[in-house]
Amino acid sequence: MTRYAVPRTGPRRWPSASSTPPGLEATIREGVAQTLDYMDRCRAESGHLVVFDRDESKPWDEKLYRRGESLDGRAVTVWGA
């Protein structure tokens, strides 16, 4: 059995408390590209990206979703939580 190492990057940290994180679409674009890179390294045929919304004032029915995204003809399933 061949094992492939996947780098562990840890949780994302924003540059400073006063800076604003990028919008959802930018986060998804960046995450899909990163997920596809990991898929290439592992030779995976499918990939999933989970995006967590930490806004406590937003109800769960607005946070939960599933949508398909693609880049260069390759698909990634994006889950909102």
C-alpha positions as CSV (number, residue, x, y, z in Angstrom):
1,M,0.0,0.0,0.0
2,T,1.3,3.4,-0.9
3,R,0.9,6.3,1.6
4,Y,0.7,9.9,0.5
5,A,1.6,12.6,3.0
6,V,-0.9,15.5,3.2
7,P,0.6,18.6,4.9
8,R,-1.2,19.8,8.0
9,T,-1.6,23.5,7.9
10,G,-3.7,23.9,11.1
11,P,-6.4,26.5,11.5
12,R,-6.5,29.6,9.4
13,R,-5.3,32.7,11.3
14,W,-6.2,36.2,10.0
15,P,-3.4,38.7,10.1
16,S,-4.8,40.8,12.9
17,A,-7.9,41.2,15.0
18,S,-8.8,44.4,13.2
19,S,-8.5,43.0,9.7
20,T,-11.7,41.7,8.0
21,P,-11.6,38.1,6.6
22,P,-12.3,37.8,2.9
23,G,-15.9,37.3,1.7
24,L,-17.5,33.9,1.3
25,E,-16.9,33.7,-2.5
26,A,-13.2,34.5,-2.1
27,T,-12.9,31.9,0.7
28,I,-14.6,29.3,-1.5
29,R,-12.4,30.1,-4.5
30,E,-9.3,29.7,-2.4
31,G,-10.5,26.6,-0.6
32,V,-11.5,24.9,-3.9
33,A,-8.1,25.5,-5.4
34,Q,-6.4,24.2,-2.2
35,T,-8.7,21.1,-2.1
36,L,-7.9,20.3,-5.8
37,D,-4.2,20.6,-4.9
38,Y,-4.6,18.0,-2.1
39,M,-6.7,15.8,-4.4
40,D,-3.8,15.9,-7.0
41,R,-1.3,14.9,-4.3
42,C,-3.4,12.0,-3.1
43,R,-4.7,11.0,-6.5
44,A,-8.2,11.4,-5.2
45,E,-11.1,11.5,-7.7
46,S,-13.5,13.5,-5.5
47,G,-13.1,16.2,-2.9
48,H,-15.1,18.0,-0.3
49,L,-14.6,21.4,1.3
50,V,-16.3,22.4,4.5
51,V,-16.7,26.2,5.2
52,F,-17.6,27.1,8.8
53,D,-19.6,30.3,9.4
54,R,-18.8,31.4,13.0
55,D,-21.4,34.2,13.0
56,E,-23.4,33.3,16.2
57,S,-26.2,35.7,15.2
58,K,-27.0,33.8,12.0
59,P,-29.5,31.0,12.3
60,W,-28.4,27.5,11.3
61,D,-30.8,27.3,8.3
62,E,-28.8,30.2,6.7
63,K,-25.4,28.5,7.5
64,L,-26.1,25.0,6.2
65,Y,-25.8,24.4,2.5
66,R,-24.3,22.1,-0.1
67,R,-23.2,23.3,-3.6
68,G,-21.0,22.1,-6.4
69,E,-18.0,24.1,-7.5
70,S,-15.5,23.3,-10.3
71,L,-12.1,24.6,-11.4
72,D,-10.4,23.5,-14.6
73,G,-13.2,20.9,-15.2
74,R,-12.7,19.2,-11.8
75,A,-15.5,19.2,-9.2
76,V,-15.5,19.8,-5.5
77,T,-18.5,19.6,-3.2
78,V,-18.7,22.6,-0.9
79,W,-20.5,22.2,2.5
80,G,-21.5,25.2,4.6
81,A,-21.8,24.7,8.3
